[in-house]
Amino acid sequence: MSQKYLIRIAELERLLSEQGEALRQKDQKLSQVEETEAFLRSVLTHAEEKPKKMHGSRTSVAR
C-alpha cells in the first residue's frame, strides 16, 4: 500500500476512536439523566403518597 493510503487509514482510525469516545461520554451522560429521572420520580411518588397517609391517620396534638 502506498504511504498516502496508510496515512488516510490512520486518520480514519483516529476519527473513529474520537467518535467512539464521544459516544461513550454521551451514553454516560444519558445514563446519569435516566438515573436522575428515576430518582426524581421516586421522590415525587413518595411525596404524593405521604399526604394520603397523613390524611388517613390524623392524630390530635395535645396543647
C-alpha positions as CSV (number, residue, x, y, z in Angstrom):
1,M,0.0,0.0,0.0
2,S,1.2,3.5,-0.7
3,Q,2.1,5.8,2.1
4,K,-0.9,8.0,1.2
5,Y,-3.4,5.2,2.0
6,L,-1.6,4.3,5.2
7,I,-1.8,7.9,6.4
8,R,-5.5,8.1,5.4
9,I,-6.3,4.8,7.2
10,A,-4.5,6.1,10.4
11,E,-6.5,9.3,10.1
12,L,-9.8,7.4,9.8
13,E,-8.9,5.2,12.7
14,R,-8.2,8.3,14.9
15,L,-11.5,9.9,13.9
16,L,-13.4,6.6,14.6
17,S,-11.7,6.4,18.0
18,E,-12.7,10.0,18.8
19,Q,-16.3,9.4,17.8
20,G,-16.4,6.3,19.9
21,E,-15.2,8.2,22.9
22,A,-17.7,10.9,22.3
23,L,-20.5,8.3,22.1
24,R,-19.3,6.7,25.3
25,Q,-19.4,10.1,27.1
26,K,-22.9,10.8,25.7
27,D,-24.0,7.4,26.8
28,Q,-22.7,8.0,30.3
29,K,-24.5,11.4,30.5
30,L,-27.7,9.7,29.3
31,S,-27.4,7.1,32.0
32,Q,-26.9,9.8,34.6
33,V,-30.0,11.6,33.3
34,E,-32.0,8.4,33.4
35,E,-30.9,7.7,37.0
36,T,-31.8,11.2,38.0
37,E,-35.2,10.9,36.3
38,A,-35.9,7.6,38.1
39,F,-34.8,9.2,41.5
40,L,-37.0,12.2,41.0
41,R,-40.0,10.1,40.0
42,S,-39.4,8.0,43.1
43,V,-39.2,11.1,45.3
44,L,-42.3,12.6,43.7
45,T,-44.3,9.3,44.2
46,H,-43.2,9.2,47.8
47,A,-44.1,12.9,48.3
48,E,-47.6,12.3,46.7
49,E,-48.2,9.2,48.9
50,K,-47.2,10.9,52.1
51,P,-50.1,13.4,52.4
52,K,-52.5,10.5,51.7
53,K,-51.1,8.5,54.6
54,M,-51.2,11.6,56.8
55,H,-54.7,12.3,55.8
56,G,-55.9,8.9,56.7
57,S,-54.3,8.8,60.1
58,R,-54.8,12.2,61.7
59,T,-53.7,12.4,65.3
60,S,-54.6,15.2,67.6
61,V,-51.8,17.2,69.1
62,A,-52.0,17.8,72.9
63,R,-51.8,21.5,73.7
